Amino acid sequence: MYGAVSPQSNGKGLTHVADTLKASLLDSDRRSAVVADLQDFVDREVAGKGGLSGGVIKTGYAAVKRVRPGIIRSAIDSMLDEFVTALEPHWAAYQSQPVPGFGAFLAGRPHEVAQSLLAVADRRAQRSSRAAVTSVYGKLRPKGEQNVIEALPRLGDLVERHAG
């Protein structure tokens, strides 16, 4: 389950626990838990969408899941290394900033962070041989930046929890 995290303290201020995200999130002992939490995170983000565009997202997400059960977990696992690489410079910058929480740090740089994460998904969509997946992604991509921006605080908290 994902949720808020409190930065650890050494009595002198905030202390961030992992030097690199790669070392912590991609560790073979933690990877499965990271992937499971990210799948739960994506499911909750999609379920929380409202309005007409939310309905389109929910329909598209359900369609992709129908194409191949387990596709979301598989996609997260296969893209995790690239997503961690995209987040790594933000994590390094966060460690040198007095911002309380990686989620807040990411939310303070919404367009930059969203574009780095969406670039990973865009490359993956371009390489996909599944017409249904590329079609759904193409329909959802125009609102992608806004959806990622809205999720950054919760994503950052999830990442920080696993980086500890």
N, C-alpha and C positions, 0 to 999 in steps of 0.2 A: 504494500500500500504506500502510495506516495503522499508527501505532505510537507509541512514547513519544517525547517531545520534551524537550529540556533548555532551560530558559529562557536567554536570552542574558544576558551579564553585561557591565557597563561598568566593572568593577573596584571598584565601590562597592556592589554588591549586585545583585539581580535587576532586569533591565530587560525590559519587555514591549514588543513591537515595533509593534503596530498600535494606533492610537488608537481606531478603531472597527472592529468586525467587518464592518460593511457595506462600508466602504472597501476591505477586503482580500478578503473571501470572495465578494463579489458583483461584483468587478472582472471585466470581460468577458474579460480574458486568463487569469484563474484559475478562473472559474466551472466550466468543463468538468472540470478536474482535481478540484475540490472535489466535484462531483456524482459523478464516478467513484469517488473515495475513499469517499464516503458510501455508495454502492451496495455497494462491497466490504465496508465496515464492517457494513452491515445484513445482507448475506449471511453474514458470519462470525458475527455475533451470533446469528442464527437457527440456523445450523449447530451452534453450540456449546450450544444448549439441550438439556437432558436430561430424563429422566423423562416422566411422563404429560403434564404441562403442556407440556413441550418438544415432545412428539410432536404435540400439538394445534397449537402454534405453527408447527411445520414443515409440517404438513398444510395449515393455513390459508394460509401463505405460498406454498406450491406452488400451491394453488388460485387464488390471486390472480394469480400469474404465468401460469397457464394461461389465465385469462380474456383476458389481452392481453399477449403477449410485449413486453417493454420497459416495462411499466407501473411497475416499481419505479424505474427511472431517471427516467422521466417524472414520477412523483409527487414524487421527491426534488427534481428541478429546479423543478417548479411550486410547491413548498412552501418552497424554500430561503430566499426573502426573508422569509417569516413566521417561520421557525425562527431566522434570524439576528436578527430583531427581538426575538424572545423571549429569545435569549441575550445580547443587547447589554447590558442592565443588569448581568448577571452578569459580563460581560467588563470593564465599567467598574469594578465593585467589585473584581474580581480585580487590576486594575492598581494599585490602592491598597493591596493586602494583601501581606504578606511570605510568601505561600504559594508553594512551589516547584512550579509546574505548574498549568495551567488544569484538568486532569483532577482533580487533588487538591482544587482549590478547589471544583469542582462537586460532588465526592463529599462535601464537608463541608456541603453544603446540599441534600441529596438530595430531600426532598419538595418544597421550593420550586421547584427547577430542573425536576424531573420534571413537576410540574403545569403549569409555563409551557410546556414542550414538548408535553405531551399536549393542552393547550388548542388548539394549532395543528392537531394531528391530528384532534381532536374536531370542530372547525369544518369541516375538510375532509371528514370522513365525513358530516357533516350535509348538506353541499352536493352530495354525490355522487349521480349519477343511476343508478349501477350497483348493482343489487340484490345481486349476488354480493359486491361489495366491501364494501358496508355490512353485509351479513350476517356476513362473516368478521370485519370490524372489531368488530362488536358482540360476537362470541364471544371475541375476544382482549382486548378493552378491560379487563375486570375485573382482569387480571394486568398491565396496561400499566404502572402506576406501578412495580411491582417490577422489571419488565424494564428500564425506562428507568434506574432507580436503579442496577441492576447494570452498565449500560453507560456510566454517566457518566464514570468515569475514562478510558476509552478514547476516548469521544467528545470529551472536553475536550482530550486529547492531539492528536487529529486536527485539531480546530479550531485549536489553538495552532500546529500545524505550518504550516497554511495561512495563518495570520494574520501570519506572519513575512516 
